[in-house]
Amino acid sequence: MKELIDSFLDYLSVERALAKNTILAYRADLNLYLDFIGQRGILTLSKAVKNDIVEFMLFQKAQGISPVSISRRLAAIRMFHRFLARERVLKSDPTILIDSPKLWKKIPDTLSLNEVEALISQADARDQQGARDKAILETLYATGMRVSELTNLKTNNVSLDIGFLRCIGKGNKERIIPLGKKAIHSIKRYLEFSRPDYLNPVRSGTSNGVKQKTSEFLFISRSGAKLSRQSVWKLIKRYALEAKIKKSIKVHTLRHSFATHLLERGADLRSVQEMLGHSNISTTQIYTHIDKERLKTIHKMFHPRP
């Protein structure tokens, strides 16, 4: 059965062009599913029926897995069985009559404008690493990029003169996002003050003497290597701690704050969807719930008959 997973994931990668992280998540989900039905004595997928899949979902729920994760795992199982039925490996698809679990929408944690300002101001642009970190924070908040997209951002993806950058998102999809003045200023400072020294000449160990480092990536470490997602996550956490922000800070907190602040100030949902790179507008609509909650709070605080 593991070979069937490989064939399915090859299809998703080549024909559907799904992102590597999505492929890895689906592999993990399907391995859990196969292990579960295997423990029930089902050694071939042709023997799996609707009840086995429902039992798998109930088992996941009993393990404390969130409805969002269960729904994603069901989506992976659906696609897997549909693929096998289409390839005539299976005679029928047992997932057709299975309903998705009821999901509650978890509102993402966001920062207020003052908290964003406090966070970004912790990076001191007079220091080389501070200048780089400030450029990172300004870029994340100005564009709403995912951290993985930022670490993969290349120097030729950024046009500071016209104030835009080209972002390669999930599924290798490209989108153009405007940069604000503060982000442009911070990136220019980093490019002039920090990045050249991160790529300073080092001994190559050959008779040629000194060799200049190069990197196609915009944001690099002090050793000239590409920054990892973990490195960016750590610097966000560190500056949040220094800014004395009490809220839970997650890797995409600035992305969530970017979307929320735009919608609060009247941006239309379609434009925000495009900048975030969401393929489905229903994903973007979660941010409208944040604004509704804010309005409800204001109404309760100030209306004479709340």
N, C-alpha and C positions, 0 to 999 in steps of 0.2 A: 504493500500500500504506500510505502514511502516513495517508491518510484513514480507513483501517480501524482504525488505532491510535487515532485521535481518537474514533471511535465506541465502541470498546471501553472507553477510559478514561472517557468520558462515562457509560457504563453502570456502571462501578465507582464513580464518584463519586456518581451520583444514586441508583442502585438498591441498591448495596452499601454506600454511605456510608463508603468507605475514606478514610483520612486523606490530606491533601494531599501529605505527604512520601512516602507509599506510592505514590500516583499518579505522582509525579515519578520515583521509582525504577523503576517498571514502564515508564514511557515510555523512560527511558534504556536499560533492559534490552532492550526490544523494538526500539529503534532499532539497537542493536548486532547483534541477530539479523537484522534486515532488511538491514543493510549487509553482513553476512557472506554471506547467501544470494544477495544481489545480485551480489557479487563472483564467485560461482559460476555466474553467468548466469541465476539464477532471478528473473524480474521479476514474477511473479504467485504468490501464496501457494498457488494450486491445484496448482502444480508442485512444491511443497516436500514431501519425503517424510521418513520416519523417519531415514534415513541422514544427511540434511542437518542435522537437529537434533542427532544424535549427534556429527557432525563439528564442529558449533558448540561443543558442550560440551567436546570434546577440545581444540579450539583454545583455549578459555578456560583449560583446565587447563595447557596448554603455555605460556600467557602468565603463569602464576603466580597466577591468580585462585584464591581460597580455595574449598574445597568448599561452604561456607555460601553464598557469593555465587553460585556456579554453580547450586546447588540453588534459590536464589531466582529466578534467571533462567529456569531450567527451569519453575518454577511459573508465572511470568509468561507464558511461551510456551504452556504447557498451557492456562491460562485463556483466552488469546487465541484459540487454535485451537478450543477447546471453544465459545467464544462465537460464532465465525464459523460453526461447524458447526450450532449451534442456530439461528442466524439464516439458515441455508441459503445463506450466501455460499460455503461450502465443502461438498463432498459428503461428506467424511470427515475425521476427526481423526487426523493422523499421529503424535500424541504418546501415543496410548492404550497402546502396547506398550513405551514407553520407561521404564526403571527410573530412579529417582532415584540420583544419585551417593552412594556410601557416605560418610557424614559422621562425623568424629570430634568429640566434644564438647569444645570449648575451655572450660576452666574460667575464669570471669571473675576478673580481679584484684580482690582485696578488701583492706581495711585491718583490722588488729586493733583491738580496742576502745581500746587505748592510743594507737594512731596516729590514730583518729578524734578522741579527746579532744585530742591534740596539734594536729591540724589546726584544729579549731573554736576552740581557745583562742588561736590566733594573731590572730583578729579581736577587737580591743579595743572593747568596748561603750561605753567612755567617749568614744570618738570617733564622730562622726555616721556616717561611712562604715563604720567598724568595727561599729557597732551594726546597720546594715543588713546587712552581710556576715555577721555572726554569726547573724542571723535567717534568712538564706538557707541557710547551712550547717546550722543546727539543723533547719530545715524539711525539707531534702533528706534528712537522715539519719533524722529522726523518721517520715517518711512513705514513703520509697522512691520519691518522685515522679521522673519523667523531668524533665530540665532544661527541655525545651520546655513541659511541663505547669506547671512552677513559673513560668516567665516569662509564661504566659497566665493565671495565678491572679489572680482579681479580689478586691477587698476584701470584696464581698458573698458570696464563696465560703467565707469563713473565719468560724467561730463559736468565738471564744476562750472564751466563757463555758461552753460545753459541751465544748470541747476536740476539735472535729472540723473538717475542711475538706472541701469538695466539689470533686473533681478531674474535669476534662473531659479524657479520654484519647484514644487512637487511635480513629478511626471515630466521634468525637464521643460516645463512651460515658462515662457518668457513674459515678463511684464515690465512696464516703464513706470517708475515712481518719482514724483518730484521731490527735490531736496529743499529744505528751508534755508534761510540765510545763516542761521546759527550753525547748522550742520555743515554747510559749505565752508564757513569760516574755520570751524574746528578741524575739518579734514585737511584744509590747506595748511593749517598750523602743524598738524601731524606730519604731513608730507614734507614740509620744509625743515622741521625741527627734529623729528624723531626718526622717521623711516630711513633717511640716508645713513645715520649712524648704526641702525640695526643691520644695514647691509654693508658695513664698512669692510675694507680689505682685510683678509685673513691669510695666514700662511698656508699655501697649498701643499707644501711638502715636496715640491718639485723644484728643479733648477730655474724655473720661470719666476720664482719668487712669490709675488703677491697676486692673489686672485680675488676679484670682486664678486661678492655674492649677488645673486639675482632672485627675484620672486615675482610671480605673476599675480599673487594675491595682495589685496590692498592692505589688510590688517595682518601684521606679522608679530612674532615674538621678538624679544631682545636679541635672540640668537639668529634671527632672520628666517625662522621656520613659520609655516602656516599656523595660525592660531587654532586651537581646538575649541569645540563647543564648551567643554568643561572649563577651560581658561576664562572664557567670556562669562560663564555662569558664576565662577568664583569672584570675578571682579565686581559683578553686579551685586552679589551678596555682601561683599566687603564694603562697598560704598553705601549700600542701604543701611548697614550696621552703623557706619560712621555718621550717616545722616539721621540716625535715631528713628528710623521708620519702623513702627511697631507691626505693621501689616505683614502678612505672609507674602514673601517675595518668591516668585517662581520664574523660570527661565523666560517665559513669554509675558511677564507682567507689563513690560513697556509696550509690547505689541497690543495687548488688551487695552492699555491706557490710551494709546494712539487712536484706536478705533472709537473708543468711548468718547474721548474729548472732541473728535471730529463730529460725531453724531449729536453731541450735546450742543454744538455750536451751529447746527443746521445743515451739515453735509448730507447729501442724499445717499441712501443705502447702496445703490448700484455703484457709485464712485468708490465708496469704502470697500465694497466687495472686490472691485477691480484692483485696488491698491494692496489689499491683503492677499490676493491671489486665491480667493475661495472659488471653487468651481460651482458651488451651489449657494444661492443667496440665503437659503435657510440657515446655513452655518453662520453667516454674517448677522442674521436677525437676533442672535443671542445678545448682541450688544444693545439692541433696542430695549431689552428687558432691564438693563442696567439703568437706562435713562428713565424708564417708567418707575422703577423703584425709587430713584432720586426724587421724581416729581411727587410720588406718594408721600415720601418723608416730608418734603416741603409743605405739602397740603396739610398734613397732619399737624405740623408745627405751627402753622400760621392761620389756618382757616378757623373762623370763630365757632363753627359747628363741625369739627372733624369727624 
